[in-house]
Amino acid sequence: MSHPIAARLTRPRQGRMIGGVCAGIAKRFGTTPGKVRLLAVLSCLLPGPQFIVYLVLWLALSESEY
């Protein structure tokens, strides 16, 4: 039994607002970028390292080829 290979998490060149992290997460998990952006903004109201995680993902994720 074979399992489908999950799409790789990348930052798209199109459809991004700042770094493309939210757009990449949305594409990877099959949702809209608006939902992911809203969750990211709402999560910033909670204590934690959300901004640092965003910056690390921005630096760590490669750009997609399209």
DAFENSUL-V268620 format. One line per field, one symbol per residue. ss: DSSP state (~ for helix, > for strand, _ for the rest). phi: phi as a letter, one per 30 degrees, with the letter a starting at -180 (. if undefined). psi: psi as a letter, one per 40 degrees, with the letter a starting at -180 (. if undefined). A space follows every 10 residues. Layout:
# DAFENSUL-V268620
ss->???
phi->???
psi->???
This chain:
# DAFENSUL-V268620
ss->__________ >_________ ~~~~~~~~~_ __~~~~~~~~ ~~~______~ ~~~~~~~~~~ __>___
phi->.ccddddddb cddcicccci ddddddddci bddddddddd dddddcdkce dddddddddd dddddb
psi->hiiihiiihi hidieidcee ddddddddef aidddddddd dddeeiiifd dddddddddd hiiie.
